[in-house]
Amino acid sequence: MIHETAVISPKAKLGNNVTVGPFSVIGDEVVIGDDCRIESHVVIKGPTRIGRGNHFYQFTSIGEDCQDKKYAGERTELIIGDNNVFREGATVHRGTIQDEGVTRIGSGNLIMVNAHIAHDCKIGNDIILANNVAVAGHVEIGDYAILGGATAVHQFCKIGPHSFTGGGAIVLRDIPPYVMISGTKHIPQGINSEGLRRRGYGKETIMAIRRAYKVIYRDNNTVEEAIKKLTVMADEHPEIGMLITFLAGSERGIVR
């Protein structure tokens, strides 16, 4: 159902069973997959490609020009996967040519009220961004990460899969997989064991990840020393390989 007050560009493409509410605007070069639901007062600009089964609540702004002062109207893109929920006031910007020119959002994510995803971000799958989370440009967030309300993430940071931030956290460095942080000094608080249990991780695996956390944060190892010790542990517990890859690829340094 398309409401009579909605404004839809003739250059937009809508799939089957797409609902568009009152006063919503869908611009040029917007492609929307089947079974998407767009509530009232939503603005979607292109070039933007959206998968199927997404739900956009009122006053969301999707695919807008970025807030980078270097942006000069170049053609950039936003790509969104399937079955995401964007709650009221959420905003997502397209990429810049200083990066790959694309902002990417995976599938199954919950983007809550007034959360912001800036240009060139890479957002994985099954992630939760709680109310008022602010994610700066070029940030990467791995699958199943949860960012608590009002978390602020500095540009170019990487947040590993299954990690967790407490409300109001300030993220200035990379967060390894499984790690929890809180506070304005981004202090590590252990591993996200409850999240791992909910996702089917067994007791032995969680204990192995705890031991890996100790290697990184409690045994006074350098990152290089930690990687060597974790490599041995990964022979028995492959899940630790995710930590090794993350540590080796961290450019900003990890939270300490």
MARFI-285612 format. One record per residue (C-alpha): x, z, y. Coordinates in nm, 3 decimals. Layout:
<roke><east>X</east><up>Z</up><north>Y</north></roke>
...
END
This chain:
<roke><east>0.000</east><up>0.000</up><north>0.000</north></roke>
<roke><east>0.134</east><up>-0.101</up><north>0.342</north></roke>
<roke><east>-0.026</east><up>0.080</up><north>0.635</north></roke>
<roke><east>-0.155</east><up>-0.147</up><north>0.909</north></roke>
<roke><east>0.062</east><up>0.023</up><north>1.174</north></roke>
<roke><east>0.388</east><up>-0.025</up><north>0.983</north></roke>
<roke><east>0.630</east><up>-0.283</up><north>1.125</north></roke>
<roke><east>0.810</east><up>-0.483</up><north>0.857</north></roke>
<roke><east>1.054</east><up>-0.762</up><north>0.934</north></roke>
<roke><east>0.983</east><up>-1.097</up><north>0.768</north></roke>
<roke><east>1.351</east><up>-1.086</up><north>0.665</north></roke>
<roke><east>1.295</east><up>-0.768</up><north>0.460</north></roke>
<roke><east>1.223</east><up>-0.779</up><north>0.086</north></roke>
<roke><east>0.997</east><up>-0.521</up><north>-0.076</north></roke>
<roke><east>0.957</east><up>-0.482</up><north>-0.452</north></roke>
<roke><east>0.646</east><up>-0.409</up><north>-0.651</north></roke>
<roke><east>0.435</east><up>-0.099</up><north>-0.589</north></roke>
<roke><east>0.615</east><up>-0.003</up><north>-0.265</north></roke>
<roke><east>0.420</east><up>0.225</up><north>-0.029</north></roke>
<roke><east>0.489</east><up>0.220</up><north>0.346</north></roke>
<roke><east>0.319</east><up>0.481</up><north>0.565</north></roke>
<roke><east>0.196</east><up>0.472</up><north>0.926</north></roke>
<roke><east>0.435</east><up>0.377</up><north>1.207</north></roke>
<roke><east>0.732</east><up>0.318</up><north>0.979</north></roke>
<roke><east>0.977</east><up>0.039</up><north>1.068</north></roke>
<roke><east>1.168</east><up>-0.173</up><north>0.816</north></roke>
<roke><east>1.422</east><up>-0.406</up><north>0.972</north></roke>
<roke><east>1.606</east><up>-0.727</up><north>0.890</north></roke>
<roke><east>1.807</east><up>-0.756</up><north>0.569</north></roke>
<roke><east>1.650</east><up>-0.452</up><north>0.407</north></roke>
<roke><east>1.590</east><up>-0.483</up><north>0.033</north></roke>
<roke><east>1.370</east><up>-0.214</up><north>-0.125</north></roke>
<roke><east>1.326</east><up>-0.186</up><north>-0.502</north></roke>
<roke><east>1.010</east><up>-0.124</up><north>-0.702</north></roke>
<roke><east>0.808</east><up>0.197</up><north>-0.683</north></roke>
<roke><east>0.964</east><up>0.331</up><north>-0.361</north></roke>
<roke><east>0.755</east><up>0.552</up><north>-0.135</north></roke>
<roke><east>0.811</east><up>0.547</up><north>0.240</north></roke>
<roke><east>0.613</east><up>0.805</up><north>0.436</north></roke>
<roke><east>0.516</east><up>0.785</up><north>0.804</north></roke>
<roke><east>0.763</east><up>0.737</up><north>1.091</north></roke>
<roke><east>1.053</east><up>0.628</up><north>0.870</north></roke>
<roke><east>1.310</east><up>0.382</up><north>1.010</north></roke>
<roke><east>1.518</east><up>0.169</up><north>0.772</north></roke>
<roke><east>1.766</east><up>-0.081</up><north>0.918</north></roke>
<roke><east>1.982</east><up>-0.337</up><north>0.744</north></roke>
<roke><east>2.184</east><up>-0.464</up><north>0.589</north></roke>
<roke><east>2.059</east><up>-0.202</up><north>0.341</north></roke>
<roke><east>1.993</east><up>-0.231</up><north>-0.032</north></roke>
<roke><east>1.774</east><up>0.035</up><north>-0.192</north></roke>
<roke><east>1.706</east><up>0.072</up><north>-0.564</north></roke>
<roke><east>1.382</east><up>0.171</up><north>-0.731</north></roke>
<roke><east>1.185</east><up>0.495</up><north>-0.726</north></roke>
<roke><east>1.324</east><up>0.638</up><north>-0.402</north></roke>
<roke><east>1.114</east><up>0.861</up><north>-0.178</north></roke>
<roke><east>1.171</east><up>0.875</up><north>0.199</north></roke>
<roke><east>0.988</east><up>1.150</up><north>0.386</north></roke>
<roke><east>0.878</east><up>1.132</up><north>0.748</north></roke>
<roke><east>1.131</east><up>1.086</up><north>1.028</north></roke>
<roke><east>1.419</east><up>0.984</up><north>0.804</north></roke>
<roke><east>1.661</east><up>0.730</up><north>0.956</north></roke>
<roke><east>1.828</east><up>0.511</up><north>0.698</north></roke>
<roke><east>2.091</east><up>0.240</up><north>0.754</north></roke>
<roke><east>2.144</east><up>0.299</up><north>1.126</north></roke>
<roke><east>2.462</east><up>0.196</up><north>1.310</north></roke>
<roke><east>2.737</east><up>0.454</up><north>1.267</north></roke>
<roke><east>2.854</east><up>0.699</up><north>1.532</north></roke>
<roke><east>3.218</east><up>0.588</up><north>1.519</north></roke>
<roke><east>3.329</east><up>0.477</up><north>1.867</north></roke>
<roke><east>3.534</east><up>0.198</up><north>1.709</north></roke>
<roke><east>3.217</east><up>0.038</up><north>1.575</north></roke>
<roke><east>3.146</east><up>-0.282</up><north>1.769</north></roke>
<roke><east>2.844</east><up>-0.422</up><north>1.591</north></roke>
<roke><east>3.023</east><up>-0.560</up><north>1.286</north></roke>
<roke><east>2.815</east><up>-0.646</up><north>0.981</north></roke>
<roke><east>2.830</east><up>-0.346</up><north>0.749</north></roke>
<roke><east>2.609</east><up>-0.221</up><north>0.469</north></roke>
<roke><east>2.434</east><up>0.073</up><north>0.304</north></roke>
<roke><east>2.370</east><up>0.074</up><north>-0.072</north></roke>
<roke><east>2.136</east><up>0.331</up><north>-0.231</north></roke>
<roke><east>2.068</east><up>0.369</up><north>-0.603</north></roke>
<roke><east>1.753</east><up>0.486</up><north>-0.783</north></roke>
<roke><east>1.525</east><up>0.791</up><north>-0.776</north></roke>
<roke><east>1.670</east><up>0.965</up><north>-0.472</north></roke>
<roke><east>1.468</east><up>1.192</up><north>-0.243</north></roke>
<roke><east>1.537</east><up>1.198</up><north>0.132</north></roke>
<roke><east>1.350</east><up>1.483</up><north>0.298</north></roke>
<roke><east>1.232</east><up>1.509</up><north>0.658</north></roke>
<roke><east>1.481</east><up>1.411</up><north>0.925</north></roke>
<roke><east>1.762</east><up>1.309</up><north>0.689</north></roke>
<roke><east>1.998</east><up>1.045</up><north>0.833</north></roke>
<roke><east>2.230</east><up>0.797</up><north>0.661</north></roke>
<roke><east>2.458</east><up>0.550</up><north>0.843</north></roke>
<roke><east>2.610</east><up>0.222</up><north>0.730</north></roke>
<roke><east>2.986</east><up>0.171</up><north>0.687</north></roke>
<roke><east>3.264</east><up>0.048</up><north>0.913</north></roke>
<roke><east>3.516</east><up>-0.232</up><north>0.878</north></roke>
<roke><east>3.794</east><up>0.027</up><north>0.908</north></roke>
<roke><east>3.701</east><up>0.119</up><north>0.549</north></roke>
<roke><east>3.519</east><up>-0.095</up><north>0.290</north></roke>
<roke><east>3.228</east><up>-0.159</up><north>0.525</north></roke>
<roke><east>2.984</east><up>0.014</up><north>0.290</north></roke>
<roke><east>2.823</east><up>0.355</up><north>0.262</north></roke>
<roke><east>2.723</east><up>0.420</up><north>-0.100</north></roke>
<roke><east>2.471</east><up>0.666</up><north>-0.244</north></roke>
<roke><east>2.416</east><up>0.688</up><north>-0.618</north></roke>
<roke><east>2.102</east><up>0.793</up><north>-0.805</north></roke>
<roke><east>1.901</east><up>1.109</up><north>-0.861</north></roke>
<roke><east>2.015</east><up>1.286</up><north>-0.543</north></roke>
<roke><east>1.817</east><up>1.531</up><north>-0.330</north></roke>
<roke><east>1.903</east><up>1.499</up><north>0.039</north></roke>
<roke><east>1.718</east><up>1.783</up><north>0.210</north></roke>
<roke><east>1.582</east><up>1.838</up><north>0.562</north></roke>
<roke><east>1.806</east><up>1.718</up><north>0.848</north></roke>
<roke><east>2.104</east><up>1.648</up><north>0.625</north></roke>
<roke><east>2.340</east><up>1.378</up><north>0.756</north></roke>
<roke><east>2.555</east><up>1.132</up><north>0.559</north></roke>
<roke><east>2.798</east><up>0.950</up><north>0.786</north></roke>
<roke><east>2.959</east><up>0.608</up><north>0.761</north></roke>
<roke><east>3.166</east><up>0.500</up><north>0.461</north></roke>
<roke><east>3.076</east><up>0.799</up><north>0.245</north></roke>
<roke><east>3.064</east><up>0.768</up><north>-0.132</north></roke>
<roke><east>2.794</east><up>0.995</up><north>-0.273</north></roke>
<roke><east>2.766</east><up>1.013</up><north>-0.652</north></roke>
<roke><east>2.469</east><up>1.105</up><north>-0.872</north></roke>
<roke><east>2.250</east><up>1.414</up><north>-0.915</north></roke>
<roke><east>2.387</east><up>1.579</up><north>-0.600</north></roke>
<roke><east>2.202</east><up>1.825</up><north>-0.377</north></roke>
<roke><east>2.267</east><up>1.841</up><north>-0.003</north></roke>
<roke><east>2.065</east><up>2.136</up><north>0.128</north></roke>
<roke><east>1.909</east><up>2.165</up><north>0.474</north></roke>
<roke><east>2.131</east><up>2.074</up><north>0.770</north></roke>
<roke><east>2.434</east><up>1.971</up><north>0.566</north></roke>
<roke><east>2.664</east><up>1.753</up><north>0.779</north></roke>
<roke><east>2.892</east><up>1.512</up><north>0.592</north></roke>
<roke><east>3.143</east><up>1.331</up><north>0.812</north></roke>
<roke><east>3.276</east><up>0.980</up><north>0.762</north></roke>
<roke><east>3.473</east><up>0.859</up><north>0.457</north></roke>
<roke><east>3.382</east><up>1.165</up><north>0.247</north></roke>
<roke><east>3.354</east><up>1.137</up><north>-0.132</north></roke>
<roke><east>3.122</east><up>1.367</up><north>-0.327</north></roke>
<roke><east>3.127</east><up>1.373</up><north>-0.708</north></roke>
<roke><east>2.834</east><up>1.397</up><north>-0.947</north></roke>
<roke><east>2.631</east><up>1.722</up><north>-0.968</north></roke>
<roke><east>2.795</east><up>1.879</up><north>-0.662</north></roke>
<roke><east>2.573</east><up>2.114</up><north>-0.460</north></roke>
<roke><east>2.632</east><up>2.175</up><north>-0.089</north></roke>
<roke><east>2.457</east><up>2.482</up><north>0.048</north></roke>
<roke><east>2.261</east><up>2.481</up><north>0.372</north></roke>
<roke><east>2.454</east><up>2.400</up><north>0.691</north></roke>
<roke><east>2.773</east><up>2.312</up><north>0.505</north></roke>
<roke><east>2.997</east><up>2.097</up><north>0.727</north></roke>
<roke><east>3.243</east><up>1.858</up><north>0.563</north></roke>
<roke><east>3.541</east><up>1.717</up><north>0.755</north></roke>
<roke><east>3.606</east><up>1.342</up><north>0.741</north></roke>
<roke><east>3.804</east><up>1.201</up><north>0.447</north></roke>
<roke><east>3.752</east><up>1.513</up><north>0.233</north></roke>
<roke><east>3.681</east><up>1.479</up><north>-0.139</north></roke>
<roke><east>3.440</east><up>1.711</up><north>-0.317</north></roke>
<roke><east>3.475</east><up>1.711</up><north>-0.694</north></roke>
<roke><east>3.200</east><up>1.689</up><north>-0.956</north></roke>
<roke><east>3.010</east><up>2.012</up><north>-1.043</north></roke>
<roke><east>3.149</east><up>2.194</up><north>-0.738</north></roke>
<roke><east>2.944</east><up>2.422</up><north>-0.515</north></roke>
<roke><east>2.959</east><up>2.536</up><north>-0.151</north></roke>
<roke><east>2.784</east><up>2.842</up><north>-0.013</north></roke>
<roke><east>2.563</east><up>2.818</up><north>0.292</north></roke>
<roke><east>2.750</east><up>2.761</up><north>0.616</north></roke>
<roke><east>3.074</east><up>2.663</up><north>0.444</north></roke>
<roke><east>3.329</east><up>2.468</up><north>0.646</north></roke>
<roke><east>3.511</east><up>2.215</up><north>0.426</north></roke>
<roke><east>3.846</east><up>2.106</up><north>0.573</north></roke>
<roke><east>4.028</east><up>2.020</up><north>0.249</north></roke>
<roke><east>3.941</east><up>1.877</up><north>-0.091</north></roke>
<roke><east>3.736</east><up>2.086</up><north>-0.336</north></roke>
<roke><east>3.842</east><up>2.033</up><north>-0.699</north></roke>
<roke><east>3.581</east><up>1.979</up><north>-0.973</north></roke>
<roke><east>3.391</east><up>2.290</up><north>-1.090</north></roke>
<roke><east>3.513</east><up>2.507</up><north>-0.797</north></roke>
<roke><east>3.289</east><up>2.720</up><north>-0.574</north></roke>
<roke><east>3.379</east><up>2.795</up><north>-0.211</north></roke>
<roke><east>3.217</east><up>2.991</up><north>0.069</north></roke>
<roke><east>3.270</east><up>3.085</up><north>0.430</north></roke>
<roke><east>3.435</east><up>2.929</up><north>0.731</north></roke>
<roke><east>3.780</east><up>2.964</up><north>0.572</north></roke>
<roke><east>3.666</east><up>2.769</up><north>0.263</north></roke>
<roke><east>3.783</east><up>3.044</up><north>0.027</north></roke>
<roke><east>3.763</east><up>2.955</up><north>-0.345</north></roke>
<roke><east>3.524</east><up>3.187</up><north>-0.530</north></roke>
<roke><east>3.573</east><up>3.089</up><north>-0.894</north></roke>
<roke><east>3.402</east><up>2.812</up><north>-1.089</north></roke>
<roke><east>3.040</east><up>2.699</up><north>-1.079</north></roke>
<roke><east>2.970</east><up>2.846</up><north>-1.423</north></roke>
<roke><east>2.594</east><up>2.870</up><north>-1.378</north></roke>
<roke><east>2.572</east><up>2.501</up><north>-1.285</north></roke>
<roke><east>2.785</east><up>2.411</up><north>-1.590</north></roke>
<roke><east>2.559</east><up>2.613</up><north>-1.822</north></roke>
<roke><east>2.253</east><up>2.438</up><north>-1.684</north></roke>
<roke><east>2.415</east><up>2.103</up><north>-1.762</north></roke>
<roke><east>2.488</east><up>2.192</up><north>-2.123</north></roke>
<roke><east>2.851</east><up>2.301</up><north>-2.108</north></roke>
<roke><east>2.932</east><up>2.540</up><north>-2.393</north></roke>
<roke><east>3.095</east><up>2.883</up><north>-2.366</north></roke>
<roke><east>3.433</east><up>2.764</up><north>-2.493</north></roke>
<roke><east>3.443</east><up>2.477</up><north>-2.244</north></roke>
<roke><east>3.345</east><up>2.703</up><north>-1.953</north></roke>
<roke><east>3.611</east><up>2.952</up><north>-2.056</north></roke>
<roke><east>3.870</east><up>2.673</up><north>-2.067</north></roke>
<roke><east>3.770</east><up>2.569</up><north>-1.714</north></roke>
<roke><east>3.804</east><up>2.932</up><north>-1.604</north></roke>
<roke><east>4.158</east><up>2.935</up><north>-1.743</north></roke>
<roke><east>4.230</east><up>2.609</up><north>-1.561</north></roke>
<roke><east>4.102</east><up>2.765</up><north>-1.237</north></roke>
<roke><east>4.342</east><up>3.057</up><north>-1.293</north></roke>
<roke><east>4.631</east><up>2.813</up><north>-1.334</north></roke>
<roke><east>4.546</east><up>2.653</up><north>-0.999</north></roke>
<roke><east>4.448</east><up>2.958</up><north>-0.795</north></roke>
<roke><east>4.577</east><up>3.280</up><north>-0.953</north></roke>
<roke><east>4.916</east><up>3.209</up><north>-1.110</north></roke>
<roke><east>5.105</east><up>3.108</up><north>-0.794</north></roke>
<roke><east>5.167</east><up>2.755</up><north>-0.921</north></roke>
<roke><east>5.225</east><up>2.463</up><north>-0.693</north></roke>
<roke><east>4.987</east><up>2.173</up><north>-0.741</north></roke>
<roke><east>5.257</east><up>1.984</up><north>-0.932</north></roke>
<roke><east>5.320</east><up>2.282</up><north>-1.160</north></roke>
<roke><east>4.946</east><up>2.327</up><north>-1.215</north></roke>
<roke><east>4.906</east><up>1.962</up><north>-1.314</north></roke>
<roke><east>5.178</east><up>1.995</up><north>-1.580</north></roke>
<roke><east>5.013</east><up>2.304</up><north>-1.732</north></roke>
<roke><east>4.665</east><up>2.153</up><north>-1.714</north></roke>
<roke><east>4.788</east><up>1.840</up><north>-1.891</north></roke>
<roke><east>4.873</east><up>2.053</up><north>-2.195</north></roke>
<roke><east>4.534</east><up>2.226</up><north>-2.182</north></roke>
<roke><east>4.351</east><up>1.893</up><north>-2.158</north></roke>
<roke><east>4.466</east><up>1.796</up><north>-2.506</north></roke>
<roke><east>4.221</east><up>2.052</up><north>-2.643</north></roke>
<roke><east>3.960</east><up>2.040</up><north>-2.367</north></roke>
<roke><east>3.915</east><up>1.688</up><north>-2.220</north></roke>
<roke><east>3.694</east><up>1.824</up><north>-1.940</north></roke>
<roke><east>4.010</east><up>1.954</up><north>-1.774</north></roke>
<roke><east>4.127</east><up>1.595</up><north>-1.733</north></roke>
<roke><east>3.884</east><up>1.565</up><north>-1.441</north></roke>
<roke><east>4.076</east><up>1.840</up><north>-1.261</north></roke>
<roke><east>4.410</east><up>1.669</up><north>-1.327</north></roke>
<roke><east>4.288</east><up>1.337</up><north>-1.189</north></roke>
<roke><east>4.140</east><up>1.506</up><north>-0.883</north></roke>
<roke><east>4.450</east><up>1.711</up><north>-0.803</north></roke>
<roke><east>4.677</east><up>1.411</up><north>-0.843</north></roke>
<roke><east>4.461</east><up>1.202</up><north>-0.609</north></roke>
<roke><east>4.404</east><up>1.461</up><north>-0.337</north></roke>
<roke><east>4.532</east><up>1.338</up><north>-0.001</north></roke>
<roke><east>4.423</east><up>1.621</up><north>0.230</north></roke>
<roke><east>4.533</east><up>1.898</up><north>-0.007</north></roke>
<roke><east>4.293</east><up>2.123</up><north>-0.196</north></roke>
<roke><east>4.119</east><up>2.435</up><north>-0.071</north></roke>
<roke><east>4.334</east><up>2.744</up><north>-0.126</north></roke>
END
